[in-house]
Every structure is written in C-alpha cells, then in structure tokens.
C-alpha cells in the first residue's frame, strides 16, 4: 500500500512539474525581453546585434511606434540595401491576398460564407469523400477548409515556363518535391490545417469575381491607394534595386519565380510594408480597407493545441493587454528567404523585417518584438521555448524520480532494520 501511494505521489509530482515548466514556456516565465519594456532604442540596438551575428545576406528592419517610423536599419554582405530595396516575402503574400478578398466583400461582390464553387467557372475542387461544396471563402482564408495539400510552393527557374493558374491548381509544384493534390481531405470547418493551395484557389476566386488579373486587381485596389510603388508580383531579377538571393552560408544563389502570386509571389520594400502596417491603425487616413474589415481579419477563426492562432489571412501571434491580438504574417522560402511583420493594435506599434540569407532571422526578430511588447511569447516561438526549457524539465523529472527511489530505499532499509529476523546473535 505504501509503495502504491509513493508511485501515485511521484506520478502526480511529475505531472505537476511538467505542467509548471510547459506553462512557463507558454507564458514566458523563463525568459527575459531583449530590452526594457518601452525602450525602443534598446530594442533597436539588440535587434541590430542579432542581425550582425545572424545573417550573411541582406536585411531590412523598420520599427514603427505610435503610427510612425521610429527606427530603420539596413545591412548587406555585398549589395546596397535601403528602404526602397525590394525583397521577396514568400507566404506573407497571403496577408496581401486576404486584403484583396476582403475588398471584394466590402464591395458586396463576395460573401465569406457562401460556397466558393458558386463563384468559380474555370476550376473546381475535385470530388473526394468530403463534400467540397461546403468550402467557403472564410474557411480558405483561415486555413480551415479541410484542404490537406500543406503547400509549400516550389520555385521555377527563369528558363522554365510558368504554368497557368488552372494548371497549378490541378498539379502544383510542391517545395517538398512530393506529388500533391489540392483537395478536401478532412471535413471542411473541422480543424486548422495550413494550405497554400487554398490561397491559390483564392487567387482564382479574386480573378473570377473581379473580372481582372489578380495582380492588376491588387495593384489598383490596394497598392496604388497606399502609395506602395515598390511592391508587386514582378520577377525580382527584373526589378531595379532588388535584394539579391543568398543561401545560409552567404553564397549568392539564383533568383526564382513562383507560380502562385497570392500564396507566395508578393515582393515589397521595407518602406512600402511600413505603409501597409500603418494602414491597419485607426489614425490612418484614406485606407483602401475599412477599419471594421481590418478588425474582422484578426478575429480568431482557428486554433492549434487550444491556442488561437489564425484570423482571416492573418496570424494571431499573441493576445494583447486589451484582449485583442498582435497580428501580421510571416513568410519563408528557399534558399533562405524570411519575412516577418507584426502589428500591436493596443500601442499602434509594428515591426517589419525582410531578409535574404537566413531562413529564420526575420521570424526570430518578430518573436522577440512580440515578447518585448506583450510579455507573452508568440505562438511561432513556443516550440523553441519548449526545446529551451527541456533540460530543466528533464532535470526536474530526474530529481523527482531519484527522490522517489531514495524514499523507497530508505523505507525498505528501515523495515529490514526493524525486523528481528535480520539481527545476528
């Protein structure tokens, strides 16, 4: 009976210790911000040091404070980089595409909850054991449509012809190199599952509903009104003052093209993305998208492990003090492209980081900024936080187990000592 109780107590202690350590990782108990709260100059210095030690390519950093640019920093291993240098943004393109979709909703040309099949003529989701007719625009925006492609679009060499939109939908080129189909693989609306294919479908939806090419519609409805003159979907090799491509070792690499504009093809500069960030704030004037639509885009629509992580085309990095969310989007692509933008609606602050030469630097800086702003780790950094505290978790668990073993040994030794049969005459 005693050893049963000891086993139960030990098990409960292990569970409690695990819960404390994991909760600490989730809520930031085991880390300190890189700069004192509110000290933007100190944060800028810390960010610059991380850039100097973490990238062998090109970097553009912009800090926005109370709706205005507070600090800028640009670096390069070889090429001049400035606020107008154009970078690839990879999956950050989805945020831009979502604005285009929401513009059509504002114009009453599109209903978020109507099946997308009702709007499409050129291509439809293939039949599967789940009803593809249930898929809505809202679900596509929030990665809850049940599409299981997991794309990841691979690049195209300059000498390769780009497929049409319909050809990409029918047979996409995946970054994994595997054969992938864009289809409904789980019940629509039942769970969050990242889908680049969903945004390829949204690209088609914008074209079908607007009657324009996707890039022309985005330029007319969003880029031009915001004065984002250095942004678009052109091949970067043909853009003057573009950030050259580097791998993680700092070696120059080829500049690629992508078949999906909405999912991964958007290019921009730090100054243009600063304009985009400011357009999300209440004080911004003449926004191409109404503030109500912008707020709707950061309303939670998807969770992972119980954490609210996705809105309508926006990533919800961490809760803000008012109950809102720090939001934005990241992007990552081969060979070492990384982009990150975060906006805190409580403070009207933001950060823009565009990188070639590191696959993680922009996201790392964005995560540090979120923690500096809120004291809460953003959801992208949580797996890293868990790994960081794993030695503490394992160490504590070993101490608990060794303690239990020692107690059991002492108990057994005490019983032997008290047993007369063990005493020698």
Residue, then its C-alpha position, 0 to 999 in steps of 0.5 A: x500500500x505504501x509503495x502504491x501511494x509513493x508511485x501515485x505521489x511521484x506520478x502526480x509530482x511529475x505531472x505537476x512539474x511538467x505542467x509548471x515548466x510547459x506553462x512557463x514556456x507558454x507564458x514566458x516565465x523563463x525568459x527575459x525581453x531583449x530590452x526594457x519594456x518601452x525602450x525602443x532604442x534598446x530594442x533597436x540596438x539588440x535587434x541590430x546585434x542579432x542581425x550582425x551575428x545572424x545573417x550573411x545576406x541582406x536585411x531590412x528592419x523598420x520599427x514603427x511606434x505610435x503610427x510612425x517610423x521610429x527606427x530603420x536599419x539596413x545591412x548587406x554582405x555585398x549589395x546596397x540595401x535601403x528602404x526602397x530595396x525590394x525583397x521577396x516575402x514568400x507566404x506573407x503574400x497571403x496577408x496581401x491576398x486576404x486584403x484583396x478578398x476582403x475588398x471584394x466583400x466590402x464591395x458586396x461582390x463576395x460573401x465569406x460564407x457562401x460556397x466558393x464553387x458558386x463563384x468559380x467557372x474555370x476550376x473546381x475542387x475535385x470530388x473526394x469523400x468530403x463534400x467540397x461544396x461546403x468550402x467557403x471563402x472564410x474557411x480558405x482564408x483561415x486555413x480551415x477548409x479541410x484542404x490537406x495539400x500543406x503547400x509549400x510552393x516550389x520555385x521555377x527557374x527563369x528558363x522554365x515556363x510558368x504554368x497557368x493558374x488552372x494548371x497549378x491548381x490541378x498539379x502544383x509544384x510542391x517545395x517538398x518535391x512530393x506529388x500533391x493534390x489540392x483537395x478536401x481531405x478532412x471535413x471542411x470547418x473541422x480543424x486548422x490545417x495550413x494550405x497554400x493551395x487554398x490561397x491559390x484557389x483564392x487567387x482564382x476566386x479574386x480573378x473570377x469575381x473581379x473580372x481582372x488579373x489578380x495582380x492588376x486587381x491588387x495593384x489598383x485596389x490596394x497598392x496604388x491607394x497606399x502609395x506602395x510603388x515598390x511592391x508587386x508580383x514582378x520577377x525580382x531579377x527584373x526589378x531595379x534595386x532588388x535584394x539579391x538571393x543568398x543561401x545560409x552560408x552567404x553564397x549568392x544563389x539564383x533568383x526564382x519565380x513562383x507560380x502562385x502570386x497570392x500564396x507566395x509571389x508578393x515582393x515589397x520594400x521595407x518602406x512600402x510594408x511600413x505603409x501597409x502596417x500603418x494602414x491597419x491603425x485607426x489614425x490612418x487616413x484614406x485606407x483602401x480597407x475599412x477599419x471594421x474589415x481590418x478588425x474582422x481579419x484578426x478575429x480568431x477563426x482557428x486554433x492549434x493545441x487550444x491556442x488561437x492562432x489564425x484570423x482571416x489571412x492573418x496570424x494571431x501571434x499573441x493576445x494583447x493587454x486589451x484582449x485583442x491580438x498582435x497580428x501580421x504574417x510571416x513568410x519563408x522560402x528557399x534558399x533562405x528567404x524570411x519575412x516577418x511583420x507584426x502589428x500591436x493594435x493596443x500601442x499602434x506599434x509594428x515591426x517589419x523585417x525582410x531578409x535574404x540569407x537566413x531562413x529564420x532571422x526575420x521570424x526570430x526578430x518578430x518573436x522577440x518584438x512580440x515578447x518585448x511588447x506583450x510579455x507573452x511569447x508568440x505562438x511561432x516561438x513556443x516550440x523553441x521555448x519548449x526545446x529551451x526549457x527541456x533540460x530543466x524539465x528533464x532535470x526536474x523529472x530526474x530529481x523527482x524520480x531519484x527522490x522517489x527511489x531514495x524514499x523507497x530505499x530508505x523505507x525498505x532499509x528501515x523495515x529490514x532494520x526493524x525486523x528481528x529476523x535480520x539481527x545476528x546473535 
